[in-house]
């Protein structure tokens, strides 16, 4: 299973971007999905997680109300819609999927390295 994140770029403060994560080698509906980010000189943090059935979704306090996670199972693609971007959102963004554990996976904030499959990042830069 491979994950390929894309959609990053340079955007002005207040602008929007939509990140995509294409999952190949398996069907997306088997997985919980996580988005993470790592800013320069900081640790990787969880941005959002949505359960396999989309019955549970959570966001970090720093992005709540501005970011939206979604999935297109037919096209095996995960999205992160990012609105009202701020300079502090500047980071490399990563997607990951987990298919080994039950429905409560997203109830706990697991670190990126615990996910079953993890993708390479895409850079998001927000200028003021």
C-alpha positions as CSV (number, residue, x, y, z in Angstrom):
1,X,0.0,0.0,0.0
2,X,1.4,3.4,-1.0
3,X,0.2,6.9,-0.1
4,X,1.0,9.9,-2.1
5,X,0.2,13.4,-0.8
6,X,-0.1,16.4,-3.0
7,X,-1.6,19.8,-3.3
8,X,0.8,21.8,-1.1
9,X,2.2,25.1,-2.1
10,X,2.6,28.8,-1.2
11,X,-0.5,30.7,-0.2
12,X,-1.2,34.1,1.3
13,X,-2.6,34.3,4.9
14,X,-6.3,33.9,4.7
15,X,-6.2,31.8,1.6
16,X,-7.1,28.1,1.1
17,X,-5.6,24.9,-0.1
18,X,-6.9,21.4,-0.6
19,X,-4.4,18.6,0.0
20,X,-5.0,15.2,-1.5
21,X,-3.7,11.8,-0.6
22,X,-4.0,9.0,-3.1
23,X,-4.0,5.5,-1.6
24,X,-2.9,2.7,-4.0
25,X,-2.6,-1.0,-3.5
26,X,-5.8,-1.3,-1.3
27,X,-9.2,0.1,-0.9
28,X,-9.6,3.2,1.1
29,X,-12.8,2.1,2.9
30,X,-10.8,-0.4,4.9
31,X,-8.9,2.3,6.8
32,X,-9.0,5.0,9.4
33,X,-7.3,8.2,8.1
34,X,-5.0,10.6,9.7
35,X,-3.4,13.9,8.6
36,X,-0.4,15.2,10.4
37,X,2.0,18.1,10.1
38,X,5.5,19.0,11.1
39,X,6.6,22.6,11.3
40,X,10.3,23.6,11.2
41,X,12.1,22.7,14.4
42,X,8.9,21.2,15.9
43,X,7.6,17.7,16.4
44,X,5.0,16.1,14.1
45,X,1.4,16.7,15.3
46,X,-1.9,15.2,14.5
47,X,-4.2,17.6,12.6
48,X,-7.2,15.4,12.0
49,X,-8.4,11.8,12.1
50,X,-11.5,10.2,10.7
51,X,-12.7,6.7,11.3
52,X,-13.2,4.0,8.8
53,X,-16.9,4.5,8.6
54,X,-16.7,8.3,9.0
55,X,-18.7,7.9,12.2
56,X,-16.0,9.8,14.3
57,X,-13.9,12.7,13.2
58,X,-11.7,15.0,15.2
59,X,-9.5,18.0,14.7
60,X,-6.7,19.6,16.7
61,X,-7.8,22.8,18.4
62,X,-5.4,24.8,16.2
63,X,-7.3,23.9,13.0
64,X,-10.9,23.2,14.3
65,X,-13.4,25.2,12.2
66,X,-10.9,25.9,9.4
67,X,-9.9,22.4,8.2
68,X,-12.1,19.6,6.9
69,X,-11.0,16.0,6.3
70,X,-12.9,13.9,3.8
71,X,-12.6,10.8,1.8
72,X,-13.6,9.6,-1.7
73,X,-13.6,5.9,-1.4
74,X,-14.5,5.4,-5.1
75,X,-11.2,7.2,-6.1
76,X,-9.2,6.0,-3.1
77,X,-8.4,9.6,-2.2
78,X,-8.3,11.5,1.1
79,X,-8.6,15.2,1.2
80,X,-7.8,17.9,3.7
81,X,-9.5,21.2,2.9
82,X,-7.7,24.1,4.6
83,X,-9.4,27.5,4.8
84,X,-8.4,30.7,6.5
85,X,-4.8,29.7,6.5
86,X,-2.4,31.3,8.9
87,X,1.4,31.6,8.8
88,X,1.5,29.2,11.8
89,X,0.0,26.5,9.5
90,X,3.2,26.4,7.6
91,X,4.5,22.8,7.7
92,X,5.0,19.6,5.9
93,X,1.7,17.8,5.8
94,X,1.5,14.0,5.9
95,X,-1.3,11.4,5.5
96,X,-1.5,8.0,7.0
97,X,-4.0,5.1,7.2
98,X,-4.7,2.4,9.7
99,X,-6.6,-0.8,9.0
100,X,-5.6,-3.2,11.8
101,X,-7.6,-1.9,14.6
102,X,-11.2,-1.3,15.4
103,X,-13.6,1.6,15.3
104,X,-12.1,3.6,18.2
105,X,-8.7,4.2,16.6
106,X,-9.4,7.9,16.1
107,X,-10.6,8.3,19.7
108,X,-7.0,8.1,20.8
109,X,-4.3,10.4,19.4
110,X,-1.8,7.9,18.0
111,X,1.5,9.2,16.7
112,X,2.2,9.1,13.0
113,X,4.7,6.2,13.3
114,X,2.0,4.0,14.8
115,X,-0.1,4.1,11.6
116,X,0.0,1.0,9.4
117,X,0.9,2.9,6.2
118,X,2.3,6.4,6.0
119,X,2.9,8.7,3.0
120,X,5.5,11.3,2.2
121,X,4.7,14.8,2.9
122,X,3.7,17.9,1.0
123,X,4.9,21.3,1.9
124,X,2.5,24.1,2.8
125,X,3.8,27.6,3.2
126,X,1.6,30.4,4.3
127,X,3.0,33.9,4.0
128,X,1.7,36.9,5.9
